[in-house]
Amino acid sequence: MARIGVISISDGRDHVHARNAGFIQSKQDALVSSLTAAGHEVVAGSGLVATNTLATSVAREVAAAGVDVTIFYYAVWSFPHFTMLAADATRSPLILVASTDPTEPGLVGMLAAGGALDQIGRTHTRLWGAPDDAELAESVGVEARAAAAVASLRGSTFGRFGGRPMGMNTAVANTDQWMRQFGVDVEEIDQYELVLRAEKADASEAAKARQWLETHAAGVHYDGKKLTPELLERQIRSYLAIRDIIAERDLDFSGIKGQPELTEHFATMDVTEAFLNDPYDWNGPKDVHVTATEADMDGALTMQLFHRITGTPVLFADVRHYHADRDIWDLCNSGQHATWFAARSEDPAENLAKVNLYPEVFFFPAGGASVQHIAAPGQMTLARLTRQAGEYRLQLMLGEFESYDDETNEALMRQSTPEWPHAFARLDAPGEVFLRNFGANHIHAVPGDVRAELRSAANLLGVRLDEWTRG
């Protein structure tokens, strides 16, 4: 949840404020109670704003608490210049909320303040309703979650292991633009560092992890060549190595190039990436560390935004094939499908019971295990940050992951690469619209409908929104 500031704006006439103060306070208390009940941390201003000096001092006080978003609350007619002064004293996103109690002109106060902010170009969101209205609390929550996610990007560091993979331009972003627009720094790390650390990683820990996978996975299909216990342990040691680097360099999210150097001469990063993105490993629960295959920078940024909104792992996949006869997409690639997506369970054993580790296919001579499963069915939000002529856009849609009987699942997988993970997705976007306009080969997804939060996040980031539906 988010940290929300609440500042109530009043009338500047002493005798009117004296009459209204109790009414304003009661409305503010009800709003604070409603937001707190919804799980948010609320920082209320120490006083009602009825003077120029209070507008500035109360806003600075709330801003100093590090709120993700600030509500200016209008229960009565309020002098608009108080809003202007308070807005100048805070840098967080603003929500103007009006009480709809008809006994006082709160809506008038909000509209006058909003118009004044429009005139100076200060963006804001406007909401209205009874202070204890659950729908209002949810609307505030949407804006607050988006604001918290966007704020969390600023000051963060992306760890980029390796450079551009296989000439993939969409995987490489401008580091200056990232810092200017998103506040994200990029730490460049050579993949050789990962190889050196993996060779020195704890062999007993790797053996323990291998045995855990052999016990809990649906199958570990050793073939004596492309997948051996030694190769699987090399992949696990790579996971241990990159976790050490993440801790040492204080990385917030990452991407691993992999191809072609590691996949030709060392091992694939499938196991490493899957468990970095999982909320657990063989030692129990842990934090998700968003990690993109092929060091896909815009993919990783999309994933980190998703993760900060939902708290869940985030799917990374190629848009592999469109089954036009079924109107479904096969989202499939070797790399990061976190095992959590197999059943989306809090219990790792339930997820791993649906996961097979297969020998890597001919694309990857170095071998290792591919982490294969079919993503569990359910409603999903799918999106990606892409660029057009250097400008970012968020391409967004709702969809549904589907799963079928064993025979159908197997037949669909065998039309592409059965050893890799698959998500069979029915998208709201028509096939021809998607294929003509989608700006990358990678796509990302989380469970549920979080389009409202992403719309708000796009607005806060200054990113164009391209949202597709069948309507």
C-alpha positions as CSV (number, residue, x, y, z in Angstrom):
1,M,0.0,0.0,0.0
2,A,1.0,3.7,-0.1
3,R,1.7,6.6,2.2
4,I,-0.9,9.3,1.6
5,G,-0.8,12.9,2.8
6,V,-4.1,14.6,3.6
7,I,-4.4,18.4,3.8
8,S,-7.8,20.1,4.2
9,I,-8.2,23.6,2.6
10,S,-10.6,26.1,4.2
11,D,-12.1,29.5,3.8
12,G,-9.7,32.4,4.5
13,R,-12.3,34.6,6.4
14,D,-11.8,34.1,10.1
15,H,-15.5,34.1,11.1
16,V,-16.3,31.6,8.2
17,H,-13.4,29.3,9.1
18,A,-14.4,29.4,12.8
19,R,-17.9,28.3,11.8
20,N,-16.7,25.5,9.4
21,A,-13.7,24.1,11.2
22,G,-15.6,21.4,13.1
23,F,-17.4,20.3,9.9
24,I,-14.1,20.2,7.9
25,Q,-12.4,18.2,10.6
26,S,-15.2,15.6,10.9
27,K,-15.1,15.1,7.1
28,Q,-11.3,14.8,7.1
29,D,-11.3,12.3,10.0
30,A,-13.8,10.1,8.1
31,L,-11.7,10.2,5.0
32,V,-8.5,9.3,7.0
33,S,-10.3,6.5,8.7
34,S,-11.6,5.1,5.3
35,L,-8.1,5.2,3.8
36,T,-6.5,3.7,6.8
37,A,-9.1,0.9,6.8
38,A,-8.1,0.3,3.1
39,G,-4.5,-0.5,4.3
40,H,-2.8,2.8,3.5
41,E,-0.6,4.8,5.9
42,V,-2.1,8.3,6.2
43,V,-0.2,11.4,7.2
44,A,-2.7,14.2,8.0
45,G,-1.7,17.8,8.2
46,S,-1.4,19.2,11.7
47,G,-3.9,22.0,11.0
48,L,-6.6,23.1,8.6
49,V,-5.3,25.5,6.0
50,A,-7.0,28.8,6.5
51,T,-4.1,31.3,6.0
52,N,-1.3,31.8,3.6
53,T,1.4,30.8,6.1
54,L,-0.5,27.6,7.0
55,A,-0.8,26.6,3.4
56,T,2.9,26.6,3.0
57,S,3.9,25.2,6.5
58,V,1.3,22.4,6.6
59,A,2.2,21.3,3.1
60,R,6.0,21.3,3.9
61,E,5.3,19.3,7.0
62,V,3.4,16.6,5.1
63,A,5.9,16.6,2.3
64,A,8.7,16.0,4.8
65,A,7.0,12.8,5.8
66,G,7.8,11.3,2.4
67,V,4.3,10.8,1.2
68,D,3.7,9.1,-2.2
69,V,0.8,11.3,-3.0
70,T,-0.9,14.3,-1.4
71,I,-4.7,14.8,-1.1
72,F,-6.0,18.4,-1.0
73,Y,-9.4,18.0,0.6
74,Y,-12.3,20.3,0.0
75,A,-15.3,20.0,2.4
76,V,-16.3,23.7,2.0
77,W,-15.6,26.7,-0.2
78,S,-11.9,27.2,0.0
79,F,-9.7,30.1,-1.1
80,P,-7.9,28.9,-4.3
81,H,-4.6,30.6,-3.6
82,F,-4.2,28.4,-0.5
83,T,-4.1,25.5,-2.9
84,M,-1.5,27.2,-5.1
85,L,0.8,27.9,-2.2
86,A,0.4,24.4,-0.8
87,A,1.0,22.8,-4.2
88,D,4.2,24.8,-4.6
89,A,5.4,23.4,-1.2
90,T,5.1,19.8,-2.2
91,R,6.5,17.8,-5.1
92,S,4.4,14.7,-4.8
93,P,1.5,14.0,-7.2
94,L,-1.7,15.8,-6.2
95,I,-5.2,14.5,-5.8
96,L,-8.0,17.1,-5.3
97,V,-10.9,15.4,-3.4
98,A,-14.2,17.2,-2.9
99,S,-16.9,16.2,-0.4
100,T,-20.2,15.9,-2.1
101,D,-22.2,16.9,1.0
102,P,-24.7,19.4,-0.5
103,T,-24.8,21.5,2.7
104,E,-21.4,23.0,1.8
105,P,-19.8,24.0,-1.5
106,G,-16.9,21.6,-1.5
107,L,-17.2,20.9,-5.2
108,V,-17.0,24.6,-5.9
109,G,-13.8,24.8,-3.9
110,M,-12.2,21.9,-5.7
111,L,-13.1,23.3,-9.2
112,A,-11.8,26.7,-8.4
113,A,-8.5,25.2,-7.1
114,G,-8.2,22.8,-10.0
115,G,-8.7,25.5,-12.5
116,A,-6.0,27.6,-10.8
117,L,-3.6,24.6,-11.0
118,D,-4.5,24.1,-14.7
119,Q,-3.5,27.7,-15.4
120,I,0.1,27.1,-14.0
121,G,0.4,23.7,-15.6
122,R,0.4,21.7,-12.4
123,T,-1.0,18.3,-13.2
124,H,-3.4,16.7,-10.7
125,T,-6.2,14.2,-10.4
126,R,-9.7,15.1,-9.3
127,L,-12.0,12.8,-7.3
128,W,-15.2,13.4,-5.3
129,G,-17.6,11.5,-3.0
130,A,-18.6,11.0,0.6
131,P,-15.4,10.7,2.7
132,D,-16.4,7.1,3.9
133,D,-17.3,6.0,0.4
134,A,-15.5,2.7,-0.4
135,E,-15.5,3.6,-4.1
136,L,-13.7,6.8,-3.4
137,A,-11.1,5.1,-1.2
138,E,-10.4,2.6,-4.0
139,S,-10.0,5.4,-6.5
140,V,-7.6,7.1,-4.2
141,G,-5.8,3.8,-3.7
142,V,-5.4,3.4,-7.5
143,E,-3.7,6.8,-7.7
144,A,-1.7,6.2,-4.6
145,R,-0.4,2.8,-5.7
146,A,0.6,4.2,-9.1
147,A,2.3,7.2,-7.4
148,A,4.2,4.9,-5.0
149,A,5.4,2.7,-7.9
150,V,6.6,5.6,-9.9
151,A,8.3,7.2,-6.9
152,S,10.1,3.9,-6.2
153,L,11.8,4.0,-9.6
154,R,13.5,7.3,-8.8
155,G,16.9,6.7,-7.2
156,S,17.0,3.0,-8.1
157,T,19.7,1.2,-10.0
158,F,19.4,-1.3,-12.8
159,G,22.1,-3.9,-13.1
160,R,22.9,-4.6,-16.8
161,F,24.9,-7.8,-17.2
162,G,26.3,-7.7,-20.7
163,G,25.4,-5.5,-23.6
164,R,23.0,-5.7,-26.6
165,P,21.9,-9.3,-27.2
166,M,22.0,-10.5,-30.8
167,G,21.5,-7.0,-32.3
168,M,18.2,-6.5,-30.4
169,N,17.7,-2.7,-30.5
170,T,14.5,-2.9,-28.4
171,A,16.5,-4.3,-25.5
172,V,18.7,-1.3,-25.2
173,A,17.7,2.1,-23.9
174,N,19.3,5.5,-23.5
175,T,20.8,5.8,-20.0
176,D,20.6,9.6,-20.0
177,Q,16.9,9.4,-20.9
178,W,16.3,6.8,-18.1
179,M,17.9,9.1,-15.5
180,R,16.1,12.2,-16.8
181,Q,12.6,10.7,-17.2
182,F,12.5,7.9,-14.6
183,G,15.4,8.7,-12.2
184,V,17.0,5.3,-12.8
185,D,20.7,4.7,-13.0
186,V,22.3,1.9,-15.0
187,E,25.2,-0.1,-13.6
188,E,27.1,-1.9,-16.4
189,I,28.5,-5.3,-15.4
190,D,30.4,-7.6,-17.6
191,Q,29.1,-11.2,-17.9
192,Y,32.7,-12.4,-17.1
193,E,32.1,-11.3,-13.5
194,L,29.2,-13.6,-13.3
195,V,31.2,-16.5,-14.7
196,L,34.1,-15.9,-12.3
197,R,31.8,-15.7,-9.3
198,A,29.8,-18.8,-10.4
199,E,33.0,-20.9,-10.5
200,K,33.8,-19.9,-6.9
201,A,30.2,-20.2,-5.5
202,D,29.4,-22.6,-2.7
203,A,29.3,-26.1,-4.2
204,S,27.4,-27.6,-1.2
205,E,24.7,-24.9,-1.6
206,A,24.4,-25.8,-5.3
207,A,24.1,-29.5,-4.5
208,K,21.4,-28.8,-1.9
209,A,19.5,-26.7,-4.4
210,R,19.8,-29.4,-7.1
211,Q,18.4,-32.0,-4.7
212,W,15.6,-29.7,-3.8
213,L,14.7,-29.3,-7.5
214,E,14.9,-33.1,-8.1
215,T,12.6,-33.7,-5.1
216,H,9.9,-31.1,-5.9
217,A,9.9,-30.5,-9.7
218,A,7.6,-32.6,-11.9
219,G,10.8,-33.9,-13.5
220,V,14.4,-33.2,-14.0
221,H,15.1,-34.8,-17.4
222,Y,18.9,-35.5,-17.5
223,D,20.1,-36.6,-20.8
224,G,23.8,-37.0,-20.0
225,K,24.8,-34.3,-22.5
226,K,22.8,-31.1,-22.6
227,L,21.5,-31.5,-19.0
228,T,23.6,-33.2,-16.3
229,P,23.7,-32.7,-12.6
230,E,26.9,-30.7,-13.1
231,L,25.3,-28.3,-15.6
232,L,22.3,-27.8,-13.4
233,E,24.6,-27.0,-10.5
234,R,26.5,-24.5,-12.7
235,Q,23.2,-22.7,-13.4
236,I,22.4,-22.7,-9.7
237,R,25.9,-21.4,-8.9
238,S,25.2,-18.6,-11.4
239,Y,22.1,-17.7,-9.3
240,L,24.2,-17.6,-6.2
241,A,26.8,-15.5,-7.9
242,I,24.4,-12.9,-9.2
243,R,22.7,-12.6,-5.9
244,D,26.1,-11.7,-4.3
245,I,26.6,-9.1,-7.0
246,I,23.1,-7.7,-6.5
247,A,23.8,-7.3,-2.7
248,E,27.3,-5.8,-3.2
249,R,26.2,-3.2,-5.7
250,D,22.8,-2.5,-4.3
251,L,21.0,-3.3,-7.5
252,D,17.2,-2.9,-7.5
253,F,16.4,-4.8,-10.7
254,S,18.5,-6.5,-13.4
255,G,18.9,-8.0,-16.8
256,I,21.2,-10.7,-18.1
257,K,22.3,-10.7,-21.8
258,G,23.0,-14.4,-21.9
259,Q,23.1,-14.8,-25.7
260,P,25.3,-15.7,-27.3
261,E,28.4,-15.8,-25.0
262,L,26.9,-17.7,-22.0
263,T,24.6,-19.8,-24.0
264,E,27.4,-20.8,-26.3
265,H,30.2,-21.4,-23.8
266,F,28.9,-21.5,-20.2
267,A,25.2,-22.3,-19.6
268,T,21.8,-20.8,-20.1
269,M,20.5,-18.4,-17.5
270,D,17.0,-19.9,-17.4
271,V,17.3,-21.3,-13.8
272,T,19.1,-18.2,-12.6
273,E,16.4,-15.9,-14.0
274,A,13.5,-18.0,-12.9
275,F,14.5,-18.0,-9.3
276,L,15.6,-14.4,-9.1
277,N,12.0,-13.5,-10.2
278,D,10.4,-16.1,-7.8
279,P,9.3,-15.1,-4.3
280,Y,11.1,-18.2,-2.9
281,D,14.0,-20.6,-3.5
282,W,15.3,-23.7,-1.7
283,N,15.9,-21.7,1.5
284,G,12.4,-20.4,1.8
285,P,10.6,-17.1,1.1
286,K,12.6,-14.2,-0.4
287,D,12.1,-10.9,-2.2
288,V,11.5,-11.0,-5.9
289,H,14.4,-9.4,-7.8
290,V,13.0,-8.5,-11.2
291,T,15.4,-9.8,-13.8
292,A,14.9,-9.6,-17.6
293,T,16.1,-12.1,-20.1
294,E,18.5,-10.7,-22.8
295,A,19.3,-7.7,-20.6
296,D,16.1,-6.1,-22.0
297,M,16.1,-2.7,-20.4
298,D,12.6,-1.5,-21.3
299,G,11.3,-5.0,-20.5
300,A,12.9,-4.8,-17.1
301,L,11.6,-1.3,-16.5
302,T,8.1,-2.4,-17.4
303,M,8.4,-5.4,-15.0
304,Q,9.7,-3.3,-12.2
305,L,6.8,-0.9,-12.6
306,F,4.4,-3.9,-12.6
307,H,6.0,-5.4,-9.5
308,R,6.0,-2.2,-7.6
309,I,2.2,-1.9,-8.2
310,T,1.2,-5.6,-7.5
311,G,4.0,-7.0,-5.4
312,T,3.9,-10.2,-7.5
313,P,6.4,-11.8,-9.9
314,V,6.1,-10.5,-13.4
315,L,6.0,-12.6,-16.6
316,F,8.6,-12.0,-19.3
317,A,8.0,-13.8,-22.6
318,D,8.4,-13.6,-26.4
319,V,5.3,-13.2,-28.5
320,R,6.0,-16.5,-30.1
321,H,2.9,-17.4,-32.2
322,Y,-0.7,-16.4,-32.9
323,H,-3.1,-19.4,-33.2
324,A,-5.6,-17.6,-35.4
325,D,-8.0,-20.5,-35.4
326,R,-8.3,-20.2,-31.6
327,D,-7.6,-16.5,-31.3
328,I,-4.9,-17.2,-28.7
329,W,-1.2,-16.3,-28.4
330,D,1.6,-18.5,-27.3
331,L,3.8,-16.4,-25.1
332,C,6.9,-18.5,-24.9
333,N,10.7,-18.2,-24.7
334,S,13.7,-19.7,-23.1
335,G,14.5,-17.6,-20.0
336,Q,12.4,-15.9,-17.4
337,H,9.1,-17.6,-16.7
338,A,9.2,-17.6,-12.8
339,T,8.1,-20.9,-11.5
340,W,5.4,-19.1,-9.5
341,F,3.4,-18.7,-12.7
342,A,2.9,-22.5,-12.9
343,A,0.2,-22.4,-10.2
344,R,0.5,-18.9,-8.7
345,S,0.6,-20.5,-5.3
346,E,2.2,-19.3,-2.1
347,D,3.5,-22.9,-1.7
348,P,6.6,-23.5,-3.8
349,A,5.9,-27.2,-3.9
350,E,2.5,-26.7,-5.6
351,N,4.2,-24.6,-8.3
352,L,7.2,-26.9,-8.8
353,A,4.9,-29.9,-9.1
354,K,3.9,-28.4,-12.5
355,V,7.5,-27.5,-13.6
356,N,9.8,-29.7,-15.7
357,L,13.5,-29.1,-16.2
358,Y,14.3,-30.2,-19.8
359,P,17.7,-30.2,-21.6
360,E,18.2,-27.1,-23.6
361,V,17.5,-27.2,-27.4
362,F,20.0,-26.8,-30.2
363,F,20.0,-22.9,-30.0
364,F,22.2,-23.2,-26.9
365,P,25.2,-25.5,-27.3
366,A,26.4,-24.8,-23.7
367,G,23.4,-26.6,-22.4
368,G,21.6,-26.5,-19.0
369,A,18.0,-26.8,-18.0
370,S,15.1,-24.9,-19.5
371,V,12.4,-24.2,-16.9
372,Q,9.2,-25.5,-18.6
373,H,5.6,-25.2,-17.5
374,I,2.2,-23.8,-18.7
375,A,1.2,-20.6,-16.9
376,A,-1.9,-21.0,-14.7
377,P,-5.1,-19.7,-16.1
378,G,-6.7,-16.4,-15.0
379,Q,-7.3,-12.7,-15.8
380,M,-4.0,-10.9,-16.6
381,T,-2.9,-7.4,-17.4
382,L,-0.3,-7.3,-20.2
383,A,1.8,-4.3,-21.1
384,R,5.2,-3.0,-22.2
385,L,7.0,0.3,-22.3
386,T,8.2,0.8,-25.9
387,R,9.6,3.7,-27.8
388,Q,8.6,5.5,-31.0
389,A,11.0,8.1,-32.4
390,G,12.7,8.2,-29.1
391,E,9.5,8.9,-27.1
392,Y,8.2,6.4,-24.6
393,R,4.7,4.9,-24.8
394,L,3.0,2.3,-22.6
395,Q,1.2,-0.3,-24.7
396,L,-1.5,-1.8,-22.5
397,M,-4.3,-4.4,-22.7
398,L,-6.3,-6.9,-20.6
399,G,-6.2,-10.6,-21.3
400,E,-6.8,-14.1,-20.0
401,F,-4.3,-16.9,-19.6
402,E,-5.9,-20.3,-20.6
403,S,-5.0,-23.9,-20.1
404,Y,-6.6,-26.9,-21.7
405,D,-6.7,-30.7,-21.5
406,D,-3.3,-32.4,-21.6
407,E,-3.7,-33.5,-25.2
408,T,-4.5,-29.9,-26.4
409,N,-1.8,-28.4,-24.3
410,E,0.8,-30.8,-25.7
411,A,-0.3,-30.3,-29.2
412,L,-0.1,-26.5,-28.9
413,M,3.3,-26.6,-27.3
414,R,4.7,-28.9,-30.0
415,Q,3.9,-26.4,-32.6
416,S,6.6,-24.2,-31.2
417,T,9.2,-25.3,-28.6
418,P,7.8,-27.8,-26.1
419,E,10.8,-27.7,-23.8
420,W,10.2,-24.0,-23.0
421,P,7.6,-22.4,-20.8
422,H,4.3,-21.3,-22.3
423,A,1.5,-18.9,-21.5
424,F,-1.6,-19.3,-23.7
425,A,-3.1,-15.9,-23.8
426,R,-6.4,-14.5,-25.1
427,L,-5.9,-10.8,-25.5
428,D,-8.5,-8.0,-25.6
429,A,-6.5,-6.5,-28.5
430,P,-7.5,-7.8,-32.0
431,G,-4.7,-9.8,-33.5
432,E,-4.1,-7.4,-36.5
433,V,-4.0,-4.4,-34.2
434,F,-1.5,-6.0,-31.9
435,L,0.8,-7.2,-34.7
436,R,0.8,-3.9,-36.6
437,N,1.5,-1.8,-33.6
438,F,3.3,-3.6,-30.8
439,G,6.8,-2.2,-30.4
440,A,8.8,-5.2,-29.3
441,N,9.1,-9.0,-29.3
442,H,8.9,-9.2,-25.5
443,I,5.7,-8.7,-23.5
444,H,5.0,-8.7,-19.7
445,A,2.1,-9.6,-17.5
446,V,0.7,-9.8,-14.0
447,P,-2.5,-11.3,-12.6
448,G,-5.6,-9.3,-12.3
449,D,-6.7,-6.0,-13.8
450,V,-4.3,-3.2,-12.9
451,R,-5.0,-1.1,-16.0
452,A,-6.2,1.9,-13.9
453,E,-2.9,2.0,-11.9
454,L,-0.9,1.8,-15.1
455,R,-2.9,4.6,-16.7
456,S,-2.1,6.7,-13.8
457,A,1.5,5.7,-13.8
458,A,1.8,6.6,-17.5
459,N,0.5,10.0,-16.8
460,L,2.9,10.6,-13.9
461,L,5.8,9.4,-16.0
462,G,4.9,11.6,-18.9
463,V,4.5,8.5,-21.1
464,R,1.9,8.2,-23.9
465,L,-0.7,5.6,-23.3
466,D,-1.7,3.2,-26.1
467,E,-4.5,1.0,-24.7
468,W,-6.1,-1.6,-26.9
469,T,-9.5,-3.2,-26.5
470,R,-12.0,-5.0,-28.7
471,G,-14.7,-2.4,-28.1
